C-alpha cells in the first residue's frame, strides 16, 4: 500500500509535487529537480522501525572555494521504534499527536530553540 500521490510539500514558500519514483514496499517520492525527497520505510527485526524522512538539497557556494558551487543537503526524520507487542497504532498516533502539538506550539518555539542548540 502506498501514499496517495503525488505528495505535496511546502518548504520554500510554494507547494512542490513529489511523485513516487521508487519502492514497492518502501516509498521514495522526489521533486522534478531532485532537490526535495520524501521517503517512507519499514524495517522489521526485534523491533519495528517506521521512518518518514524528508531530504532537502540546494546548490550553494563552497565555503572553502567561494568561486565554486557545491550541492549540500539536510534531512529531517520521524521514527517510530515499536516493540513486537504492547502498543496499538492508535496509541502510537496519540504519542505523535501530543509530541507534534508540543513541538509546534507558540510558532514552533521548541523546534526553533532546538535548532539554536538548546536542550
TORNUMI-586433 format. One line per 8 residues: their letters; for each residue x, z negated, y of N, C-alpha, C. Coordinates in steps of 0.2 Angstrom, whole numbers, m for minus. Atoms other than C-alpha are relative to their C-alpha. Example, Ala and Ser with C-alpha at 12.3 -4.5 7.8 and 13.67 -1.06 7.14 Angstrom:
2
AS> 4/0/m6/62/m39/m22/4/0/6 | m4/1/m6/68/m36/m5/m4/m3/5;
***
This chain:
119
XXXXXXXX> 4/0/m6/0/0/0/4/0/6 | m4/0/m6/7/4/17/m4/m1/6 | 3/1/m6/3/0/35/m4/7/2 | 3/m6/m3/m9/12/45/5/3/4 | m5/m3/m4/2/25/53/m3/5/4 | m7/2/m2/9/30/65/m1/m7/3 | 0/6/m4/13/12/71/1/2/7 | m1/m1/m8/13/10/90/4/m6/2;
XXXXXXXX> m4/6/m2/26/m2/98/1/2/8 | m1/m1/m7/28/m5/117/6/m5/1 | m6/4/m1/46/m11/120/3/2/7 | m3/m2/m6/52/m1/135/m5/2/6 | 5/m1/m5/36/m1/145/m6/5/m2 | 5/m5/2/26/13/136/0/0/m8 | 1/0/7/19/15/119/4/5/m4 | m4/m5/4/30/23/106/m2/1/m7;
XXXXXXXX> 2/m1/7/24/31/90/5/m1/m5 | m5/1/5/33/25/74/m3/3/m7 | 2/m3/7/28/37/59/4/m3/m5 | m4/2/6/33/32/42/5/5/m2 | m5/m5/2/49/40/37/3/m1/m7 | m3/1/7/54/32/20/m4/m6/m3 | 2/5/4/49/20/7/m7/0/m3 | 6/0/4/37/19/m7/m3/m7/0;
XXXXXXXX> 3/7/0/35/0/m8/2/m3/6 | m2/3/m6/45/m5/7/m1/6/5 | 2/m5/m5/41/4/23/6/1/6 | m5/m1/m5/53/12/36/m4/5/5 | 3/m4/m5/45/18/52/5/1/6 | m5/m2/m5/55/27/66/m3/4/5 | 2/m4/m6/53/34/83/3/7/m1 | m3/m7/1/56/53/85/7/0/2;
XXXXXXXX> m7/m1/m2/73/50/94/4/m5/m4 | m4/4/4/78/37/81/2/m6/3 | m3/6/m3/81/23/93/m4/m6/m1 | 4/6/2/67/12/88/m2/1/m7 | 2/0/7/64/7/70/m3/m6/m2 | 4/6/3/52/m5/61/0/1/m8 | 0/0/7/54/m9/43/m3/m6/m3 | 3/6/4/44/m20/31/3/0/m7;
XXXXXXXX> m2/0/6/52/m25/15/m2/m7/m4 | 2/6/4/49/m37/0/5/0/m5 | m5/1/5/62/m45/m11/m3/m5/m5 | 3/4/5/57/m53/m27/6/m3/m4 | m5/3/4/68/m66/m35/m3/m7/m2 | 3/6/1/67/m85/m37/m5/m2/5 | 5/1/m6/58/m85/m20/m2/8/2 | 2/m7/m3/49/m70/m12/2/0/7;
XXXXXXXX> m1/m1/m7/55/m64/4/m3/6/3 | 4/m5/m3/44/m54/15/3/1/7 | m4/m1/m6/53/m46/30/m3/5/4 | 2/m5/m5/47/m37/46/5/0/5 | m6/0/m4/61/m31/56/m1/6/5 | 0/m5/m5/62/m21/72/8/1/3 | m7/m2/m2/79/m12/77/m1/4/6 | 0/m3/m7/82/m6/95/7/3/1;
XXXXXXXX> m6/m3/m2/96/6/99/0/3/7 | 0/m3/m6/102/13/115/7/3/1 | m7/m3/m1/117/23/122/2/m3/7 | m2/4/m6/127/13/135/8/1/1 | m8/m1/m1/145/14/142/4/m5/m4 | m5/4/4/159/7/131/3/m5/5 | m4/5/m4/165/m10/139/7/1/0 | m7/0/0/182/m6/134/3/7/2;
XXXXXXXX> m2/m7/m3/182/13/139/m6/2/4 | 6/m1/m4/169/14/153/m2/7/1 | 1/m7/m1/171/33/154/m4/3/m6 | 3/m2/6/164/34/136/m6/m4/m1 | 6/4/2/147/30/129/0/m1/m7 | 0/2/7/143/21/113/m7/m1/m1 | 7/2/2/127/18/103/1/m7/m2 | 0/7/2/123/m1/102/m7/m1/m3;
XXXXXXXX> 6/2/2/109/m9/93/m1/m8/m1 | 2/7/1/100/m26/91/m6/0/m4 | 5/0/5/87/m32/79/m4/m7/1 | 4/6/0/73/m45/78/m4/0/m7 | 3/0/7/66/m51/61/m5/m6/0 | 5/5/2/51/m61/55/1/0/m8 | m1/1/7/55/m68/37/m4/m5/m2 | 4/5/3/43/m77/26/4/m1/m7;
XXXXXXXX> m4/2/6/53/m86/12/m5/m4/m4 | 6/3/4/40/m91/m1/2/m2/m7 | m1/2/7/41/m101/m17/m5/3/m4 | 5/m4/5/33/m94/m33/m7/m3/0 | 7/3/0/18/m106/m31/0/m5/5 | 1/5/m4/11/m118/m19/m3/1/7 | 3/m2/m7/6/m108/m3/m4/6/m1 | 4/m6/0/m8/m96/m1/2/4/6;
XXXXXXXX> m1/m4/m6/m7/m81/11/m4/m3/6 | 4/3/m6/m20/m90/22/4/m5/3 | m4/5/m2/m9/m105/23/7/3/4 | m5/m3/m3/6/m94/27/m2/3/7 | 3/m3/m6/m4/m85/40/m1/m5/6 | 0/5/m5/m8/m101/49/6/m3/2 | m7/2/m2/10/m106/49/3/5/6 | m2/m5/m5/14/m89/58/m4/m1/6;
XXXXXXXX> 5/0/m6/m1/m90/70/2/m6/4 | m2/6/m4/4/m108/75/7/1/3 | m7/m1/m2/23/m103/77/m1/5/6 | 1/m6/m5/18/m87/87/m3/m3/6 | 3/3/m6/7/m97/99/5/m4/3 | m5/4/m3/21/m109/102/6/4/3 | m5/m4/m2/34/m96/104/m2/4/7 | 3/m5/m5/23/m85/116/m3/m4/6;
XXXXXXXX> 3/4/m5/16/m100/126/4/0/7 | m3/0/m7/19/m100/145/5/6/1 | m4/m6/m1/25/m82/146/7/0/m4 | m6/m1/5/37/m83/131/5/m5/2 | m5/5/m2/46/m98/138/5/m2/m5 | m5/2/5/53/m104/122/5/5/m3 | m5/m5/2/60/m87/117/5/2/6 | m5/m1/m6/67/m85/135/6/m5/m1;
XXXXXXX> m5/5/0/76/m101/133/5/1/m6 | m4/m1/6/82/m97/115/5/6/2 | m4/m6/m2/89/m80/122/5/m2/5 | m5/2/m4/98/m90/135/5/m5/m3 | m5/4/4/107/m101/122/m3/m7/m1 | 2/7/1/96/m117/122/m3/m1/m7 | 3/2/7/91/m126/106/m4/m6/0;
***
